[in-house]
Amino acid sequence: MSKAFVSASVTSLVLLCFCCFGAVGIRSLDPQQAEHQPVAITRRPFALVEPVESHTKLSVSQEGLEALRSIAGPVVPVVVIGPYRSGKSFLLNQLLGVGCTEGFGVGHTRSTQTKGVWVWGEPQKLLLADKTLPEFGGQEASIVYLDTEGFESTGKADAYDDRIFALSTLISAVLVYNLPETVRESDIQKLSFAVELAEGFYADVQGGGGSSPVEPGNMLWLIQRDFLEGKTVQDMVSEALLPVANPFEDQDIAQVNKIRQSLRLVARNSTAFGLHQPHMERTKLCELGDDQLDRQYIQQRSNLRELVQQLAKPKRVNGKVMTGPALAELVSQMVTALNARDIPTAGSILEHFNKELVYRVRDSYIVQLESLALPVSDAALAAHHETASAAARKQFQAEKFGNDLTTGLGSLQDMLQASLDKEFLGRQTANTLESNKRCEKAETDCEDSLEKEQLVRLPSTGRFEDRFSHCQAAFDLVCIGPAHTGQSERLQKAWKREHTRFKHDYNDKLYNGLVLLLLVDILMFRFVIKFSILESLGWIVFLFLQVYPKLYLNGGSMYEAHWWIILVRVWEILVYNPVLDLEKWWQILTPVALLAYVAWKLWVKCIRPRWRRRQDKRLMLPTKQGDSDSRDLSV
């Protein structure tokens, strides 16, 4: 398998893992999200990630996840990677201060001993020098050591090594690259994913204009050799990472230089450290005590422990410090992402993730768009759409992975905008339907009100017009949105129609009412009160109303006559005025008037005559008494 193919595989898998960060988002970092039964911290290693039977993909171990979940507070994952049979497990045991039988498994055969990824169950406590974790109420973090299966061994697919390597790189706060003897070109090419990693995730950091979803960790190049030919380990690593002269612009050399340049972006600090061989007999290292190991190695081991402590910083993803449960959730999600495809390409992975991002952003846009209750005016809905779509575009830009050239973000942005426009169109339709519903109801209520006004017993033009004015005001208050204009026009047409009908019926009602009043006048003044003058006047007016309308043979109407207009004005003043509305009070005033009439009749017919007779009797008594006295005197 070619180096370019392996490089592309590593690149694709690492990008897939970063897509996992975006997919799980804040959920991966929230310790409250992980439901589990915490286990007691145990001084032994636990399998965290194991190979499947075909040794091509990975599977998570619940035992290892529970070990991570049991760790409270911030964590500092320290991951050791490197070729198989390079002493990674022994190195970790030395850093932990445990023997081979208690610590990570160490083998002396040509086959790899560690399978997958293992985590040490008892984290080391780290006292931080600065107060960077106020949300955890202290300055203490937990260093979690992880051992990985060596790559480039026989019997495994290259994609499996790529998955282990990518997983280790992305979960680590300190990545220890354990290399025997020297830094080879293949060791640098193994980090070829750093090119797209830097372009996709650390470009903003390089430009100083923003933050990346994954905070760069520290990288420790650990070189195990005895002789450096006058050079320090740092010099050797620095020279290996220096750009190679490329006067003829060779594409292969340019790619290697690009990898070297990208390595400066994916780590906050790249440090080199040389470690002397502990003993010449490497197969017996687990049987030897410190008093039998090389003294220079013992001193360097102590220095290495201090260096790891100095480089250790709590892991941050999406700006939040990772805790044990969050790290467990992240590992689980990343393994799922790494196993998604056999050999995925970088472009397809990022496009898939960014499509998922489009859907998430669209959902956020829908939630914000639906926060505005309907119906509203078109202008208000459009303004809310602009605000929500701007927030959606901003969210997409903040959470996207990659750039336009490598991941087709331009087409995805067009896809996002088309999706937002489609949702906005649907919201406009819903707004129109809701507006029509409310406006139709308001317009129907107004027409019903005018219909009721047609049936009143004491019609009034002033009252009819006032009723419509109140109805119009209520309509404008309730009817909001795109249907307002059309329904308002319908209401105006209904008003003209009902007003014309009212005017015609209004005059007819007044005419019929006047005729009926005259008949009552004639009957009352003939049979009840017997007032011949008023009875005659009633007959004259009655006959006039019967004959006068028939004089308009050539068109026109009696209702246009000046005297009728005056009569209507008088009626309007009496029936509907700011003080009294007879339509509301006639049912009360009529019995009151009848009672007053009955009382007046009783007064005239009964009470007043009796009162007068009594008064007359009182006046006659003194007169009779005076006449009697006069007769007595004369006698």
PADODO-617315 format. One record per residue (C-alpha): residue in one letter; x, y, z; residue number from 1. Coordinates in nm, 3 decimals. Example, Ala and Ser with C-alpha at 12.3 -4.5 7.8 and 13.67 -1.06 7.14 Angstrom:
2
   res      east     north        up     n
     A     1.230    -0.450     0.780     1
     S     1.367    -0.106     0.714     2
END
This chain:
635
   res      east     north        up     n
     M     0.000     0.000     0.000     1
     S     0.148     0.340    -0.103     2
     K     0.242     0.610     0.146     3
     A     0.004     0.852    -0.021     4
     F    -0.284     0.613     0.029     5
     V    -0.195     0.556     0.394     6
     S    -0.158     0.931     0.440     7
     A    -0.501     0.992     0.290     8
     S    -0.648     0.727     0.517     9
     V    -0.502     0.885     0.828    10
     T    -0.622     1.226     0.718    11
     S    -0.971     1.101     0.654    12
     L    -0.999     0.922     0.984    13
     V    -0.877     1.213     1.192    14
     L    -1.117     1.448     1.018    15
     L    -1.393     1.198     1.088    16
     C    -1.307     1.217     1.457    17
     F    -1.326     1.595     1.451    18
     C    -1.663     1.564     1.281    19
     C    -1.761     1.360     1.583    20
     F    -1.678     1.662     1.802    21
     G    -1.919     1.871     1.603    22
     A    -2.184     1.598     1.600    23
     V    -2.187     1.550     1.975    24
     G    -2.130     1.920     2.044    25
     I    -2.171     2.034     2.400    26
     R    -2.339     1.709     2.491    27
     S    -2.001     1.535     2.488    28
     L    -1.866     1.777     2.744    29
     D    -2.149     1.777     2.992    30
     P    -2.081     1.539     3.279    31
     Q    -2.449     1.546     3.372    32
     Q    -2.532     1.382     3.039    33
     A    -2.352     1.055     3.114    34
     E    -2.578     0.814     3.301    35
     H    -2.372     0.549     3.472    36
     Q    -2.300     0.372     3.796    37
     P    -1.960     0.503     3.909    38
     V    -1.696     0.242     3.989    39
     A    -1.428     0.265     4.250    40
     I    -1.089     0.390     4.130    41
     T    -0.869     0.083     4.086    42
     R    -0.491     0.067     4.061    43
     R    -0.479    -0.134     3.738    44
     P    -0.521    -0.082     3.364    45
     F    -0.856    -0.115     3.192    46
     A    -0.923    -0.187     2.826    47
     L    -1.083     0.125     2.681    48
     V    -1.087     0.047     2.308    49
     E    -1.039    -0.301     2.167    50
     P    -1.002    -0.437     1.813    51
     V    -1.285    -0.632     1.657    52
     E    -1.218    -0.987     1.541    53
     S    -1.106    -0.881     1.194    54
     H    -0.855    -0.637     1.350    55
     T    -0.968    -0.359     1.116    56
     K    -1.209    -0.160     1.329    57
     L    -1.252    -0.069     1.694    58
     S    -1.502    -0.134     1.972    59
     V    -1.534     0.042     2.307    60
     S    -1.505    -0.144     2.635    61
     Q    -1.765    -0.057     2.895    62
     E    -1.518    -0.136     3.172    63
     G    -1.278     0.130     3.047    64
     L    -1.558     0.381     2.996    65
     E    -1.673     0.327     3.354    66
     A    -1.318     0.384     3.473    67
     L    -1.317     0.721     3.298    68
     R    -1.662     0.811     3.424    69
     S    -1.549     0.755     3.780    70
     I    -1.303     1.044     3.750    71
     A    -1.450     1.369     3.879    72
     G    -1.331     1.710     3.767    73
     P    -1.101     1.811     3.480    74
     V    -0.888     1.548     3.312    75
     V    -0.552     1.566     3.133    76
     P    -0.525     1.267     2.896    77
     V    -0.159     1.173     2.838    78
     V    -0.140     0.928     2.548    79
     V     0.173     0.743     2.441    80
     I     0.193     0.638     2.075    81
     G     0.463     0.489     1.859    82
     P     0.575     0.180     1.668    83
     Y     0.520    -0.163     1.818    84
     R     0.797    -0.306     2.037    85
     S     0.925     0.046     2.110    86
     G     0.876     0.027     2.489    87
     K     0.560     0.236     2.528    88
     S     0.402     0.019     2.799    89
     F     0.726    -0.003     2.998    90
     L     0.766     0.374     2.971    91
     L     0.417     0.431     3.111    92
     N     0.482     0.194     3.400    93
     Q     0.798     0.390     3.477    94
     L     0.608     0.719     3.472    95
     L     0.343     0.570     3.702    96
     G     0.601     0.408     3.932    97
     V     0.448     0.061     3.907    98
     G     0.592    -0.276     3.810    99
     C     0.517    -0.472     3.497   100
     T     0.297    -0.722     3.681   101
     E     0.079    -0.443     3.823   102
     G     0.089    -0.190     3.540   103
     F     0.046    -0.207     3.165   104
     G     0.134    -0.538     3.005   105
     V     0.489    -0.560     2.869   106
     G     0.593    -0.829     2.622   107
     H     0.926    -0.940     2.484   108
     T     0.811    -1.122     2.174   109
     R     0.791    -0.989     1.819   110
     S     0.411    -0.960     1.845   111
     T     0.251    -0.656     1.999   112
     Q     0.144    -0.692     2.363   113
     T    -0.107    -0.408     2.400   114
     K    -0.425    -0.445     2.197   115
     G    -0.628    -0.134     2.126   116
     V    -0.616     0.145     2.388   117
     W    -0.582     0.094     2.763   118
     V    -0.634     0.342     3.045   119
     W    -0.477     0.343     3.392   120
     G    -0.751     0.328     3.653   121
     E    -0.586     0.552     3.914   122
     P    -0.526     0.904     3.780   123
     Q    -0.247     1.122     3.913   124
     K    -0.348     1.449     4.073   125
     L    -0.213     1.769     3.924   126
     L    -0.199     2.099     4.109   127
     L    -0.239     2.376     3.855   128
     A    -0.024     2.683     3.885   129
     D    -0.286     2.927     3.764   130
     K    -0.652     2.971     3.850   131
     T    -0.803     2.864     3.522   132
     L    -1.081     2.636     3.648   133
     P    -1.310     2.841     3.873   134
     E    -1.613     2.639     3.760   135
     F    -1.470     2.333     3.939   136
     G    -1.399     2.519     4.260   137
     G    -1.030     2.428     4.287   138
     Q    -0.692     2.399     4.125   139
     E    -0.671     2.021     4.092   140
     A    -0.694     1.811     3.777   141
     S    -0.646     1.439     3.704   142
     I    -0.373     1.312     3.471   143
     V    -0.504     1.004     3.291   144
     Y    -0.240     0.784     3.124   145
     L    -0.336     0.584     2.817   146
     D    -0.136     0.315     2.641   147
     T    -0.191     0.238     2.272   148
     E    -0.125    -0.052     2.045   149
     G     0.191    -0.003     1.841   150
     F     0.149     0.056     1.472   151
     E     0.322    -0.106     1.175   152
     S     0.302    -0.456     1.321   153
     T     0.213    -0.758     1.112   154
     G    -0.133    -0.912     1.087   155
     K    -0.324    -0.583     1.091   156
     A    -0.476    -0.360     0.827   157
     D    -0.327    -0.015     0.778   158
     A    -0.671     0.134     0.840   159
     Y    -0.666    -0.016     1.191   160
     D    -0.336     0.157     1.275   161
     D    -0.477     0.478     1.133   162
     R    -0.781     0.456     1.360   163
     I    -0.570     0.395     1.672   164
     F    -0.336     0.676     1.577   165
     A    -0.617     0.923     1.499   166
     L    -0.808     0.839     1.818   167
     S    -0.497     0.885     2.032   168
     T    -0.406     1.213     1.869   169
     L    -0.743     1.374     1.918   170
     I    -0.823     1.275     2.276   171
     S    -0.482     1.366     2.415   172
     A    -0.386     1.680     2.601   173
     V    -0.026     1.560     2.591   174
     L     0.074     1.334     2.303   175
     V     0.397     1.145     2.368   176
     Y     0.541     1.026     2.038   177
     N     0.774     0.747     2.151   178
     L     1.040     0.679     1.886   179
     P     1.348     0.458     1.901   180
     E     1.685     0.597     1.793   181
     T     1.579     0.889     1.567   182
     V     1.303     1.075     1.380   183
     R     1.245     0.909     1.046   184
     E     1.071     1.063     0.748   185
     S     0.798     0.800     0.779   186
     D     0.738     0.915     1.139   187
     I     0.665     1.265     1.009   188
     Q     0.452     1.136     0.722   189
     K     0.245     0.951     0.979   190
     L     0.131     1.298     1.084   191
     S     0.036     1.398     0.730   192
     F    -0.322     1.453     0.846   193
     A    -0.189     1.771     1.015   194
     V    -0.207     1.949     0.679   195
     E    -0.584     1.929     0.649   196
     L    -0.617     1.945     1.026   197
     A    -0.442     2.282     1.029   198
     E    -0.633     2.409     0.726   199
     G    -0.968     2.292     0.856   200
     F    -0.949     2.359     1.228   201
     Y    -0.655     2.578     1.323   202
     A    -0.654     2.842     1.050   203
     D    -0.839     3.091     1.272   204
     V    -0.595     3.028     1.556   205
     Q    -0.301     3.089     1.325   206
     G    -0.450     3.416     1.209   207
     G    -0.532     3.520     1.564   208
     G    -0.892     3.585     1.472   209
     G    -1.086     3.320     1.658   210
     S    -1.095     2.992     1.843   211
     S    -1.088     2.633     1.722   212
     P    -1.332     2.359     1.830   213
     V    -1.042     2.151     1.963   214
     E    -0.778     2.330     2.163   215
     P    -0.427     2.230     2.050   216
     G    -0.245     2.011     2.299   217
     N     0.123     1.964     2.369   218
     M     0.338     1.722     2.174   219
     L     0.637     1.547     2.326   220
     W     0.886     1.381     2.092   221
     L     1.048     1.115     2.310   222
     I     1.365     0.974     2.151   223
     Q     1.515     0.667     2.317   224
     R     1.881     0.640     2.220   225
     D     2.220     0.650     2.385   226
     F     2.435     0.855     2.146   227
     L     2.339     1.175     1.961   228
     E     2.676     1.254     1.796   229
     G     2.711     1.595     1.958   230
     K     2.351     1.708     1.896   231
     T     2.078     1.751     2.151   232
     V     1.747     1.574     2.107   233
     Q     1.577     1.910     2.056   234
     D     1.826     1.995     1.780   235
     M     1.763     1.662     1.609   236
     V     1.386     1.702     1.617   237
     S     1.403     2.069     1.514   238
     E     1.623     1.981     1.217   239
     A     1.392     1.698     1.118   240
     L     1.100     1.942     1.118   241
     L     1.278     2.215     0.924   242
     P     1.151     2.273     0.568   243
     V     1.354     2.103     0.300   244
     A     1.497     2.321     0.027   245
     N     1.284     2.292    -0.285   246
     P     1.441     2.505    -0.559   247
     F     1.273     2.306    -0.838   248
     E     0.930     2.312    -0.674   249
     D     0.902     1.936    -0.649   250
     Q     0.547     1.843    -0.544   251
     D     0.656     1.562    -0.310   252
     I     0.899     1.789    -0.126   253
     A     0.634     2.061    -0.112   254
     Q     0.392     1.818     0.050   255
     V     0.650     1.714     0.311   256
     N     0.721     2.078     0.390   257
     K     0.351     2.142     0.423   258
     I     0.329     1.865     0.681   259
     R     0.615     2.017     0.878   260
     Q     0.450     2.359     0.869   261
     S     0.116     2.218     0.983   262
     L     0.272     2.046     1.283   263
     R     0.337     2.390     1.429   264
     L    -0.036     2.457     1.436   265
     V    -0.175     2.135     1.582   266
     A     0.027     2.164     1.905   267
     R     0.064     2.451     2.146   268
     N     0.414     2.331     2.216   269
     S     0.635     2.076     2.046   270
     T     0.905     1.955     2.284   271
     A     1.182     1.698     2.238   272
     F     1.326     1.481     2.513   273
     G     1.599     1.221     2.503   274
     L     1.584     0.910     2.720   275
     H     1.883     0.686     2.780   276
     Q     1.840     0.311     2.752   277
     P     1.753     0.174     3.099   278
     H     1.961    -0.143     3.056   279
     M     2.137    -0.335     2.786   280
     E     1.925    -0.646     2.841   281
     R     1.583    -0.511     2.739   282
     T     1.413    -0.847     2.772   283
     K     1.480    -0.847     3.148   284
     L     1.371    -0.490     3.225   285
     C     1.064    -0.601     3.422   286
     E     1.285    -0.815     3.646   287
     L     1.525    -0.534     3.735   288
     G     1.493    -0.285     4.017   289
     D     1.592     0.079     4.007   290
     D     1.928    -0.004     4.166   291
     Q     2.008    -0.218     3.863   292
     L     1.902     0.034     3.599   293
     D     2.131     0.287     3.438   294
     R     2.186     0.590     3.665   295
     Q     2.156     0.836     3.377   296
     Y     1.825     0.677     3.283   297
     I     1.700     0.712     3.642   298
     Q     1.778     1.084     3.637   299
     Q     1.621     1.133     3.294   300
     R     1.312     0.940     3.404   301
     S     1.268     1.183     3.694   302
     N     1.312     1.476     3.457   303
     L     1.060     1.324     3.217   304
     R     0.798     1.297     3.492   305
     E     0.849     1.665     3.575   306
     L     0.827     1.759     3.206   307
     V     0.497     1.573     3.165   308
     Q     0.365     1.757     3.470   309
     Q     0.471     2.089     3.316   310
     L     0.311     2.014     2.980   311
     A    -0.011     1.879     3.132   312
     K    -0.306     2.113     3.080   313
     P    -0.675     2.018     3.108   314
     K    -0.822     1.908     2.776   315
     R    -1.068     2.153     2.623   316
     V    -1.317     2.084     2.343   317
     N    -1.555     2.349     2.214   318
     G    -1.416     2.585     2.477   319
     K    -1.512     2.366     2.772   320
     V    -1.292     2.166     3.006   321
     M    -1.339     1.792     2.969   322
     T    -1.426     1.582     3.272   323
     G    -1.402     1.206     3.310   324
     P    -1.761     1.139     3.195   325
     A    -1.714     1.381     2.906   326
     L    -1.396     1.206     2.796   327
     A    -1.574     0.870     2.810   328
     E    -1.857     1.004     2.595   329
     L    -1.607     1.155     2.351   330
     V    -1.417     0.827     2.312   331
     S    -1.742     0.639     2.249   332
     Q    -1.858     0.889     1.987   333
     M    -1.521     0.898     1.814   334
     V    -1.497     0.519     1.786   335
     T    -1.840     0.519     1.624   336
     A    -1.724     0.783     1.379   337
     L    -1.397     0.603     1.301   338
     N    -1.586     0.283     1.221   339
     A    -1.835     0.459     0.993   340
     R    -1.651     0.369     0.674   341
     D    -1.378     0.130     0.574   342
     I    -1.151     0.391     0.416   343
     P    -1.342     0.721     0.406   344
     T    -1.211     1.023     0.217   345
     A    -1.159     1.355     0.387   346
     G    -1.391     1.540     0.155   347
     S    -1.679     1.295     0.193   348
     I    -1.646     1.286     0.573   349
     L    -1.641     1.661     0.612   350
     E    -1.921     1.701     0.361   351
     H    -2.127     1.447     0.553   352
     F    -2.064     1.623     0.883   353
     N    -2.129     1.968     0.740   354
     K    -2.454     1.840     0.591   355
     E    -2.551     1.731     0.940   356
     L    -2.450     2.076     1.055   357
     V    -2.679     2.226     0.789   358
     Y    -2.968     2.027     0.932   359
     R    -2.888     2.131     1.289   360
     V    -2.856     2.494     1.191   361
     R    -3.182     2.470     0.999   362
     D    -3.354     2.325     1.306   363
     S    -3.218     2.609     1.519   364
     Y    -3.345     2.855     1.259   365
     I    -3.690     2.694     1.267   366
     V    -3.705     2.719     1.646   367
     Q    -3.611     3.086     1.633   368
     L    -3.848     3.156     1.344   369
     E    -4.139     2.989     1.524   370
     S    -4.073     3.193     1.837   371
     L    -4.259     3.477     1.662   372
     A    -4.631     3.415     1.712   373
     L    -4.849     3.433     1.401   374
     P    -5.004     3.619     1.241   375
     V    -4.775     3.916     1.191   376
     S    -4.720     4.165     0.914   377
     D    -4.507     4.067     0.618   378
     A    -4.246     4.325     0.717   379
     A    -4.222     4.192     1.074   380
     L    -4.192     3.832     0.953   381
     A    -3.928     3.929     0.697   382
     A    -3.728     4.116     0.961   383
     H    -3.749     3.817     1.198   384
     H    -3.640     3.592     0.911   385
     E    -3.338     3.810     0.842   386
     T    -3.238     3.801     1.209   387
     A    -3.285     3.424     1.236   388
     S    -3.109     3.350     0.906   389
     A    -2.816     3.575     1.004   390
     A    -2.787     3.383     1.331   391
     A    -2.805     3.054     1.138   392
     R    -2.528     3.161     0.898   393
     K    -2.318     3.275     1.191   394
     Q    -2.370     2.940     1.365   395
     F    -2.274     2.756     1.047   396
     Q    -1.957     2.960     1.008   397
     A    -1.867     2.902     1.374   398
     E    -1.925     2.526     1.373   399
     K    -1.824     2.428     1.019   400
     F    -1.519     2.213     0.954   401
     G    -1.274     2.263     0.672   402
     N    -1.265     2.535     0.409   403
     D    -1.444     2.606     0.084   404
     L    -1.171     2.456    -0.132   405
     T    -1.138     2.121     0.044   406
     T    -1.489     2.046     0.167   407
     G    -1.730     2.213    -0.074   408
     L    -1.859     2.456     0.186   409
     G    -1.976     2.693    -0.084   410
     S    -2.233     2.446    -0.212   411
     L    -2.333     2.360     0.146   412
     Q    -2.384     2.727     0.224   413
     D    -2.608     2.748    -0.083   414
     M    -2.786     2.438     0.042   415
     L    -2.831     2.601     0.384   416
     Q    -2.965     2.922     0.234   417
     A    -3.204     2.728     0.010   418
     S    -3.320     2.532     0.314   419
     L    -3.375     2.852     0.512   420
     D    -3.563     3.012     0.224   421
     K    -3.782     2.703     0.196   422
     E    -3.864     2.713     0.566   423
     F    -3.931     3.085     0.541   424
     L    -4.166     3.028     0.249   425
     G    -4.351     2.768     0.454   426
     R    -4.370     3.011     0.745   427
     Q    -4.504     3.278     0.511   428
     T    -4.775     3.035     0.397   429
     A    -4.862     2.954     0.759   430
     N    -4.871     3.325     0.836   431
     T    -5.104     3.388     0.543   432
     L    -5.337     3.106     0.651   433
     E    -5.346     3.226     1.011   434
     S    -5.396     3.583     0.895   435
     N    -5.681     3.478     0.664   436
     K    -5.840     3.283     0.947   437
     R    -5.838     3.573     1.190   438
     C    -5.926     3.837     0.932   439
     E    -6.215     3.634     0.795   440
     K    -6.352     3.593     1.146   441
     A    -6.312     3.965     1.218   442
     E    -6.476     4.057     0.887   443
     T    -6.761     3.810     0.949   444
     D    -6.817     3.950     1.297   445
     C    -6.833     4.298     1.149   446
     E    -7.085     4.195     0.885   447
     D    -7.295     4.021     1.151   448
     S    -7.292     4.338     1.355   449
     L    -7.415     4.538     1.058   450
     E    -7.678     4.274     0.986   451
     K    -7.809     4.306     1.341   452
     E    -7.824     4.682     1.301   453
     Q    -8.054     4.632     1.003   454
     L    -8.310     4.464     1.230   455
     V    -8.338     4.724     1.505   456
     R    -8.686     4.863     1.578   457
     L    -8.570     5.223     1.601   458
     P    -8.318     5.266     1.319   459
     S    -8.062     5.546     1.321   460
     T    -7.806     5.638     1.059   461
     G    -7.575     5.780     1.324   462
     R    -7.589     5.460     1.524   463
     F    -7.527     5.249     1.211   464
     E    -7.221     5.452     1.116   465
     D    -7.085     5.447     1.472   466
     R    -7.134     5.071     1.483   467
     F    -6.925     5.034     1.168   468
     S    -6.655     5.266     1.305   469
     H    -6.621     5.049     1.616   470
     C    -6.628     4.741     1.399   471
     Q    -6.356     4.882     1.173   472
     A    -6.134     4.960     1.473   473
     A    -6.180     4.606     1.610   474
     F    -6.106     4.464     1.266   475
     D    -5.780     4.660     1.236   476
     L    -5.678     4.546     1.582   477
     V    -5.744     4.177     1.521   478
     C    -5.671     4.144     1.151   479
     I    -5.291     4.137     1.118   480
     G    -5.074     4.010     0.842   481
     P    -5.088     3.966     0.467   482
     A    -5.465     3.910     0.458   483
     H    -5.538     4.253     0.606   484
     T    -5.544     4.441     0.276   485
     G    -5.770     4.197     0.094   486
     Q    -6.008     4.147     0.384   487
     S    -6.018     4.521     0.449   488
     E    -6.129     4.575     0.090   489
     R    -6.396     4.310     0.135   490
     L    -6.512     4.482     0.452   491
     Q    -6.539     4.814     0.273   492
     K    -6.747     4.656    -0.001   493
     A    -6.969     4.495     0.261   494
     W    -7.004     4.833     0.431   495
     K    -7.114     5.003     0.108   496
     R    -7.360     4.724     0.037   497
     E    -7.508     4.721     0.386   498
     H    -7.513     5.099     0.407   499
     T    -7.709     5.130     0.082   500
     R    -7.950     4.866     0.199   501
     F    -7.982     5.034     0.538   502
     K    -8.058     5.374     0.385   503
     H    -8.335     5.227     0.172   504
     D    -8.487     5.025     0.456   505
     Y    -8.434     5.314     0.694   506
     N    -8.663     5.552     0.502   507
     D    -8.921     5.280     0.448   508
     K    -8.922     5.203     0.820   509
     L    -8.961     5.569     0.906   510
     Y    -9.248     5.606     0.655   511
     N    -9.429     5.296     0.780   512
     G    -9.370     5.399     1.138   513
     L    -9.512     5.744     1.070   514
     V    -9.823     5.597     0.904   515
     L    -9.874     5.362     1.198   516
     L    -9.831     5.652     1.442   517
     L   -10.098     5.853     1.258   518
     L   -10.344     5.563     1.275   519
     V   -10.282     5.536     1.647   520
     D   -10.332     5.914     1.673   521
     I   -10.665     5.895     1.491   522
     L   -10.794     5.607     1.701   523
     M   -10.675     5.753     2.028   524
     F   -10.815     6.102     1.975   525
     R   -11.144     5.962     1.844   526
     F   -11.217     5.691     2.097   527
     V   -10.991     5.748     2.396   528
     I   -10.927     6.117     2.446   529
     K   -11.185     6.242     2.194   530
     F   -10.995     6.544     2.071   531
     S   -11.148     6.621     1.731   532
     I   -10.887     6.876     1.624   533
     L   -10.597     6.634     1.672   534
     E   -10.800     6.358     1.514   535
     S   -10.862     6.574     1.209   536
     L   -10.497     6.669     1.193   537
     G   -10.409     6.300     1.198   538
     W   -10.644     6.232     0.908   539
     I   -10.497     6.515     0.704   540
     V   -10.139     6.399     0.751   541
     F   -10.238     6.037     0.687   542
     L   -10.406     6.123     0.358   543
     F   -10.108     6.339     0.262   544
     L    -9.869     6.049     0.312   545
     Q   -10.089     5.824     0.107   546
     V   -10.121     6.063    -0.187   547
     Y    -9.792     6.256    -0.190   548
     P    -9.556     5.966    -0.284   549
     K    -9.771     5.891    -0.589   550
     L    -9.704     6.238    -0.730   551
     Y    -9.344     6.129    -0.821   552
     L    -9.438     5.978    -1.155   553
     N    -9.126     6.083    -1.348   554
     G    -8.874     5.941    -1.104   555
     G    -8.736     6.077    -0.782   556
     S    -8.851     5.997    -0.436   557
     M    -9.036     6.157    -0.151   558
     Y    -8.731     6.075     0.062   559
     E    -8.538     6.342    -0.123   560
     A    -8.785     6.615    -0.034   561
     H    -8.661     6.891     0.194   562
     W    -8.934     6.842     0.453   563
     W    -8.853     6.469     0.473   564
     I    -8.483     6.541     0.528   565
     I    -8.578     6.778     0.814   566
     L    -8.806     6.511     0.958   567
     V    -8.520     6.258     0.944   568
     R    -8.286     6.498     1.124   569
     V    -8.536     6.549     1.402   570
     W    -8.578     6.174     1.429   571
     E    -8.201     6.123     1.451   572
     I    -8.174     6.379     1.729   573
     L    -8.452     6.214     1.926   574
     V    -8.352     5.850     1.870   575
     Y    -7.968     5.855     1.888   576
     N    -7.768     6.128     2.055   577
     P    -7.476     6.147     2.298   578
     V    -7.718     6.141     2.590   579
     L    -7.975     5.880     2.490   580
     D    -8.005     5.581     2.261   581
     L    -8.374     5.497     2.239   582
     E    -8.297     5.155     2.091   583
     K    -8.151     5.056     2.428   584
     W    -8.406     5.238     2.643   585
     W    -8.740     5.213     2.460   586
     Q    -8.830     4.886     2.631   587
     I    -8.793     5.063     2.964   588
     L    -8.932     5.400     2.863   589
     T    -9.247     5.251     2.703   590
     P    -9.386     5.090     3.023   591
     V    -9.279     5.399     3.217   592
     A    -9.475     5.617     2.974   593
     L    -9.776     5.385     3.000   594
     L    -9.763     5.398     3.375   595
     A    -9.734     5.774     3.361   596
     Y   -10.034     5.789     3.129   597
     V   -10.237     5.560     3.358   598
     A   -10.135     5.769     3.657   599
     W   -10.235     6.087     3.477   600
     K   -10.572     5.937     3.385   601
     L   -10.628     5.827     3.744   602
     W   -10.540     6.176     3.858   603
     V   -10.775     6.336     3.610   604
     K   -11.065     6.095     3.647   605
     C   -11.052     5.996     4.012   606
     I   -10.801     6.162     4.235   607
     R   -10.832     6.523     4.126   608
     P   -11.217     6.530     4.135   609
     R   -11.222     6.385     4.485   610
     W   -10.963     6.631     4.602   611
     R   -11.164     6.920     4.458   612
     R   -11.486     6.802     4.628   613
     R   -11.308     6.787     4.957   614
     Q   -11.175     7.134     4.905   615
     D   -11.520     7.260     4.815   616
     K   -11.671     7.107     5.129   617
     R   -11.413     7.273     5.343   618
     L   -11.486     7.608     5.184   619
     M   -11.865     7.565     5.226   620
     L   -11.859     7.484     5.602   621
     P   -11.759     7.833     5.723   622
     T   -12.022     7.992     5.499   623
     K   -12.302     7.785     5.642   624
     Q   -12.189     7.860     5.995   625
     G   -12.192     8.235     5.921   626
     D   -12.546     8.225     5.791   627
     S   -12.661     8.050     6.111   628
     D   -12.505     8.316     6.330   629
     S   -12.672     8.588     6.132   630
     R   -13.013     8.434     6.186   631
     D   -12.951     8.411     6.560   632
     L   -12.862     8.778     6.583   633
     S   -13.169     8.888     6.398   634
     V   -13.393     8.701     6.637   635
END
